[in-house]
Amino acid sequence: MTRLLTSAAIALAAGTLLSGCGDASTSKPNVAIGPPASTTQQVSQLILSAHGVTEEDYSAYQEGFGAALDGVQDGNIDISIGILGLPSGSIENLQAAAGDVVMLNLTDAAIDNIEANSDYRRFVISKDNYEFLDDDVTTVTAYAVLVGNTHTIDDEMGYELARLMHEKADENTHAQSAFMTLENALNGADGIPVHPGAKRYYEEQGLTVDGPVAEINITEDKNEYILGTGSQGGTYYPLGGEMATIWNNYLNDANFTNIETGASIENLVSIRDDRMDLGMTVHAPAKDAIEGSGEFDSGAIENVAFIGHIYPEVIQIVTRKKTGITSLEDLAK
């Protein structure tokens, strides 16, 4: 679980945030590990550690994936670690601009370590996903899920959100909407209380919903809803915009606005504080939030409910041929 990454480690990484190239005297590579307090940053630390890379081996950049890839293109960032759908348009754009993108494999030993200590699992990116790949790439994946605030998303709204996610998925033009199927609907629900409205919809479709059901306690009657997504260079923001558009088209008495955020952890915290109604998140930090562990060891979040699976979150690590980096182990000293 991402709980293995301590707040102290994240703070130390934050202290290394600089602009431009790394320290020439130490020749440390610049590694984009994700925005502050993001799941990307947590899993980046987990992956680097599993390859024997310490915080002394690189300069950390806390960038959203879009800005990070701009840095890779400019040569200011050597490696960018992202959690994205397949294929990633941002990576395709980088290849179109730079022409020498390299996607790094995780080692078998590192994957064994990650699987033993987290909810991430081995995943193979087919060479068919990107034209620049000559071979398949071995990495790890998790699940992106939609969660709702049980203080503002009532039973009927939870039902409609789940229904429209699946029954109108063909109107969503984002590539990742292809994964919004009933077959995948409950991926990532393990350990997260299911919204009763969503549960009712899934059971009507013949699915078996195991696990706890969230308790709804509406504290505010509203028709304006905020959906927390992620950075504009990633997958959450554009996909969330498509989802919000569909909800707005079919739910006449409600209005949904998707906003750019630091992604999973920020969205969960905003739901906890009743500043957000819906959030996109990786399932692992959502479990941590429910359990009060990892980044949420100061207290569990009690008003978060699972509404539906969105798409598989695949860790994709890119560099350029000119860096000479062929493996994350190259960073270890």
C-alpha positions in Angstrom: 0.0 0.0 0.0 1.1 3.5 -0.6 1.2 3.9 3.2 4.8 2.8 3.1 5.7 6.3 1.9 6.0 8.6 4.9 5.1 12.2 5.1 8.7 12.9 6.0 9.8 11.4 2.7 7.4 13.5 0.8 8.5 16.6 2.6 12.2 15.8 1.9 11.3 15.4 -1.8 9.5 18.7 -1.7 12.7 20.4 -0.5 14.5 19.4 -3.7 12.1 21.2 -6.0 14.0 23.6 -8.2 13.7 25.1 -11.7 16.0 24.2 -14.6 18.6 21.5 -14.7 20.0 19.5 -11.8 23.2 20.3 -10.0 26.0 19.8 -12.5 28.6 19.1 -9.8 26.7 16.0 -8.7 25.2 15.1 -12.1 22.0 14.1 -10.4 19.3 13.3 -12.8 16.1 15.4 -12.5 13.1 13.2 -11.9 9.5 14.4 -12.0 7.7 12.5 -9.2 4.2 14.2 -9.4 2.5 17.1 -7.8 2.7 17.6 -4.0 0.5 15.3 -1.9 -0.4 13.3 -5.0 -0.7 9.5 -5.5 1.8 9.9 -8.3 4.3 11.2 -5.8 3.7 8.4 -3.4 4.0 5.6 -6.0 7.1 7.3 -7.5 8.8 7.0 -4.1 7.7 3.4 -3.9 9.0 2.5 -7.3 12.3 4.3 -6.9 12.9 2.7 -3.6 12.1 -0.8 -5.0 14.9 -0.2 -7.5 17.4 0.8 -4.8 17.2 4.5 -5.6 17.4 6.8 -2.6 16.4 10.5 -2.4 20.2 11.3 -2.5 20.4 9.9 -6.0 18.2 12.4 -7.9 16.7 15.9 -7.8 12.9 15.7 -7.4 10.5 17.8 -9.3 7.0 18.1 -8.1 5.3 18.6 -11.4 2.0 17.7 -13.0 2.4 15.3 -15.8 1.9 17.9 -18.6 4.5 20.2 -17.2 6.8 17.3 -16.5 6.7 16.2 -20.1 7.4 19.7 -21.2 10.5 19.5 -19.1 11.5 16.2 -20.6 11.1 17.7 -24.1 13.2 20.8 -23.1 15.8 18.6 -21.5 15.3 20.1 -18.0 13.8 16.9 -16.7 15.4 13.5 -17.3 12.7 11.1 -16.2 8.9 11.6 -15.7 6.8 9.2 -13.7 3.1 9.3 -14.4 -0.1 7.4 -13.7 -2.1 7.4 -16.9 -4.5 5.6 -19.2 -3.4 3.8 -22.3 -2.4 5.2 -24.6 -1.5 8.6 -23.2 -1.9 11.5 -25.6 0.6 13.5 -23.6 3.3 10.8 -24.3 2.3 10.6 -27.9 2.7 14.4 -28.2 6.1 14.2 -26.5 7.2 11.6 -29.1 5.9 13.7 -31.9 7.9 16.7 -30.7 11.1 15.0 -29.5 11.2 11.9 -31.6 13.3 9.8 -29.1 11.1 8.8 -26.3 12.1 5.8 -24.2 9.6 4.0 -21.9 11.3 2.3 -19.0 10.6 -1.2 -17.7 10.3 -2.0 -14.0 12.5 -5.0 -13.0 11.0 -8.3 -11.9 12.5 -7.9 -8.4 11.1 -4.4 -8.1 7.6 -5.5 -9.1 7.7 -8.4 -6.6 8.6 -5.8 -3.9 5.8 -3.5 -5.0 3.2 -6.2 -5.1 4.2 -7.4 -1.7 3.9 -3.9 -0.2 1.1 -2.2 -2.1 -2.1 -2.7 -4.1 -0.3 -2.2 -7.4 0.0 -5.2 -9.7 2.1 -6.3 -12.6 0.9 -5.0 -16.0 2.3 -5.3 -19.5 2.0 -2.3 -21.8 1.8 -3.8 -25.3 4.1 -2.4 -27.9 1.0 -1.8 -30.0 -0.1 1.0 -27.6 2.6 3.3 -28.9 4.2 3.5 -32.3 7.6 4.2 -30.8 7.8 1.0 -28.8 9.8 -1.9 -30.2 8.9 -4.2 -27.3 6.3 -4.6 -24.6 7.0 -2.7 -21.4 6.5 -4.3 -17.9 5.2 -2.0 -15.2 2.4 -1.9 -12.6 -1.2 -0.7 -12.5 -4.0 0.3 -10.2 -7.6 1.4 -10.7 -9.0 4.9 -11.1 -12.4 5.1 -9.4 -15.1 7.7 -8.9 -16.0 8.4 -5.2 -18.7 10.6 -3.8 -19.3 12.7 -0.7 -22.0 11.0 1.4 -22.9 14.4 2.8 -24.0 15.7 -0.6 -24.6 12.8 -3.0 -27.9 11.2 -2.0 -29.3 7.8 -3.0 -31.0 8.9 -6.2 -28.0 11.0 -7.3 -25.6 8.1 -6.7 -27.9 5.8 -8.7 -28.0 8.3 -11.7 -24.2 8.9 -11.7 -23.5 5.2 -11.8 -26.2 4.6 -14.5 -25.0 7.4 -16.8 -21.3 6.5 -16.4 -22.2 3.1 -18.0 -25.3 3.6 -20.2 -23.9 6.8 -21.8 -20.3 5.7 -22.0 -20.5 5.7 -25.8 -21.1 9.4 -25.7 -17.8 10.0 -23.9 -15.2 10.7 -26.5 -12.2 10.1 -24.2 -10.3 6.9 -25.0 -10.4 5.7 -21.4 -14.2 5.7 -21.5 -13.9 2.3 -23.2 -13.2 0.8 -19.8 -16.5 2.1 -18.3 -18.3 -1.2 -18.7 -20.4 -3.3 -16.3 -17.8 -6.0 -16.5 -15.3 -3.6 -15.0 -17.7 -1.6 -12.9 -16.6 -2.9 -9.4 -12.9 -3.0 -10.1 -11.2 -1.1 -7.2 -14.2 -1.3 -4.9 -12.5 -3.7 -2.5 -12.2 -2.0 0.9 -14.3 1.1 0.0 -17.9 1.4 1.1 -20.2 1.4 -1.9 -22.7 4.2 -2.3 -26.2 2.7 -1.8 -27.5 4.4 -5.0 -24.7 2.9 -7.1 -25.2 -0.5 -5.4 -28.9 -0.5 -6.3 -28.0 0.3 -10.0 -25.4 -2.5 -10.2 -27.6 -5.1 -8.6 -30.4 -4.2 -11.1 -27.8 -5.0 -13.8 -27.2 -8.4 -12.2 -23.9 -7.7 -10.5 -23.1 -8.9 -7.0 -22.0 -6.1 -4.7 -19.9 -7.5 -1.8 -18.5 -5.5 1.0 -19.8 -2.6 3.1 -22.4 -0.1 2.0 -21.8 3.6 2.8 -24.2 5.4 5.1 -25.7 8.5 3.6 -26.1 11.6 5.8 -27.1 14.5 3.6 -26.1 17.8 5.3 -26.8 20.1 2.4 -29.5 20.3 -0.2 -27.8 21.4 -3.4 -27.9 21.3 -7.2 -24.3 22.6 -8.0 -21.7 19.9 -7.7 -17.9 19.9 -7.9 -15.9 17.1 -9.5 -12.2 17.0 -8.5 -10.0 15.6 -11.3 -6.3 16.1 -11.7 -3.8 18.2 -13.7 -4.6 19.2 -17.3 -1.7 17.2 -18.7 -3.0 14.0 -17.3 -6.0 11.8 -17.9 -8.3 12.8 -15.0 -9.0 16.4 -16.1 -10.1 15.8 -19.8 -11.9 12.6 -18.9 -13.7 14.2 -16.0 -14.8 17.0 -18.2 -16.4 14.5 -20.5 -18.2 12.8 -17.6 -19.4 16.1 -16.2 -20.8 17.1 -19.7 -22.8 13.9 -19.9 -24.2 14.3 -16.4 -25.2 17.9 -17.3 -26.9 16.7 -20.5 -29.1 14.2 -18.7 -29.6 15.5 -15.1 -31.7 18.7 -15.7 -31.9 19.7 -12.1 -28.1 19.5 -11.4 -25.0 21.2 -12.7 -21.5 19.6 -12.5 -18.2 21.4 -12.8 -14.9 19.6 -13.1 -11.9 21.4 -11.6 -8.2 20.9 -11.9 -6.6 19.5 -8.8 -3.5 17.7 -7.5 -5.6 14.5 -8.1 -6.3 11.6 -5.7 -5.2 12.8 -2.3 -6.3 16.4 -2.7 -9.7 15.1 -4.0 -10.2 12.8 -1.0 -9.2 15.6 1.5 -11.5 18.0 -0.2 -14.4 15.6 0.1 -13.6 15.1 3.8 -13.8 18.8 4.3 -17.0 19.1 2.3 -15.4 21.3 -0.3 -16.0 18.8 -3.1 -18.9 16.4 -4.0 -17.2 13.9 -6.3 -13.6 13.0 -6.9 -11.4 10.8 -9.2 -8.9 8.8 -7.3 -6.7 5.7 -7.4 -8.3 3.0 -5.3 -5.2 2.5 -3.0 -5.3 5.9 -1.4 -9.1 5.7 -1.2 -8.6 2.6 0.9 -6.0 4.4 3.0 -8.5 7.2 3.6 -11.2 4.8 4.7 -8.8 2.9 7.0 -7.0 6.1 8.4 -3.6 4.8 7.3 -0.8 6.1 5.1 -1.2 9.8 4.3 -4.4 9.6 6.3 -3.0 8.3 9.5 -4.2 11.4 11.3 -7.8 10.2 10.9 -10.0 8.1 8.6 -12.4 9.8 6.2 -15.9 8.7 6.9 -17.9 10.4 4.1 -16.4 8.8 1.0 -18.3 6.2 -1.0 -17.4 4.2 -4.1 -19.5 5.0 -7.2 -17.8 3.2 -10.0 -14.6 2.1 -11.7 -13.3 4.4 -14.4 -10.2 2.9 -16.0 -6.9 1.1 -15.2 -4.2 3.4 -13.9 -0.9 2.4 -15.6 2.4 3.6 -14.3 4.3 5.0 -17.3 7.9 6.1 -16.9 9.5 8.0 -19.8 12.8 9.5 -20.6 14.7 10.3 -23.9 17.4 8.4 -25.6 19.8 11.3 -25.2 19.8 10.9 -21.4 21.4 7.5 -21.8 19.1 6.1 -19.0 17.9 2.6 -19.8 16.7 1.5 -16.4 15.7 3.1 -13.0 18.6 1.1 -11.6 20.9 3.5 -13.5 20.0 6.2 -10.9 21.2 4.1 -7.9 24.6 5.0 -6.6 
